[in-house]
């Protein structure tokens, strides 16, 4: 399960780098896009931190029932 978390974090990092590269040369201060972009970057960074912190709670046990969904 830890590999899945690693791949997820790497995918998010790769996507955010690609977004940053695609924004070069675009005047994204207009229309409130900069605020939306900044908020997205903060939320993704927060998600990555939470995933990394929760890594220890993920167990790779074969035959174990799946975790119940959180409300």
N, C-alpha and C positions, 0 to 999 in steps of 0.2 A: 504494500500500500504506500510505503514511503516513496517508491519510484513514481507512483502515480502523482503524488503531491509534487515531487521534483519536476516531472514533466509539465504539470499544470502551471507551476510557478515559472518555468522556463518559457512556456507558451505565452503567458501573460506578459512577461518581460519582452519577448520577441515582438509581440503585437504592439506594445507601447513604443518600442524603438522604431518600428515601421511607421506608426502614426506620426512620431516626431519627425522622421525623415520626410514623410509625405507632406508635412506642413511647411517645409522650407519654401520660401518664396510666395506663400499665400498670405495675403493681408487678413489674418484671422482675428484682428481686433474689432472688426466691424460686425454688427449684428449680435453682439454678446457671445460670439463663438469662443473667444478667449476664456471667458468665465466658465463656459460649459466644458471646455477642454481642461482647464485647471481643476475643476471639480471632479471630472472623470479621472484625471491622473491621481488626485488625492484618494479617491475611493478605491482605485485599483491598488495603490500602494498599501492602503489599509487592509484590503483583502489578502494581499501577499503576506503581510505581517501576521495576520490571523491564521492563514494556512500554515505558515512556518511554525507558529507557536503551537498549533494543534497537532503537529506531526506526531508527537509522542502518543496521542490518543488513538491514532489509527493503528490497528493491529493487522498483521498479515496472517490470520489464522485460517487454515483450510477447514471447511465444514462448519464454520461458525455462522450463526444466523446473521442477516444484515442488521445494521443498527436501525432502530425505529426512527421515523422522521421527527424532526423537532417541530413543535407547534409554532 
